[in-house]
C-alpha cells in the first residue's frame, strides 16, 4: 500500500459529501421559496376573495413572503422588528406610506398578478426575482370568492 492513499481517499469522499450537502441545501432553499410564495399567493387570493382591493392584496402577499424577501432595507437594522411594523404596513393607504414603514430587498422585483378566474374566483400569481440567489421563484393560488353574493344587492 502506498503512503497517503487513505488521506487521498478521504479527501475525495469529503469533496463528494460536501457537493451532495451543498446540492441538497440549494434545493431545499428553492423549495422553501416556492412554498412561501405559494402561501403569499394564497393570502392575496383570500384577501381578494373577501373583497379587499388589489393594493391590500399585494400588501398581504408581501407580508407573507417576508421570510424569503431578502434583507430588510427599511427601517435599517436596529431595534425595530417586523412584528410591530406589519400592522402599520398593512394599514397604509398608499404605496408611499407603506414603503416608509417596511421595505425588503426583493419586494421591488416581485410581481404580484391578481386576476379573476372562472366566475368570481380570484387567481393570484406571485413571481419573485431572487437575482442574488441566481433563480426565480413563483407561487400560484386560486380561491373561491363568495363576497359578491352577500356584499352587493344585485338589483333585487
Secondary structure, DSSP 8 states (H G I E B T S, - for coil): --TTHHHHHHHHHHHHHHHHHHHHHHHHHHHHHHHHHHHHHHHHHHHHHTT--HHHHHHHHHHHTGGGS-SEEES-SSS--HHHHHHHHHH-SSHHHHHTT-EETTTTTEEEEEEE-STT-EEEEEEEEEGGGTEEEEEEEEE---HHHHHS-TT-
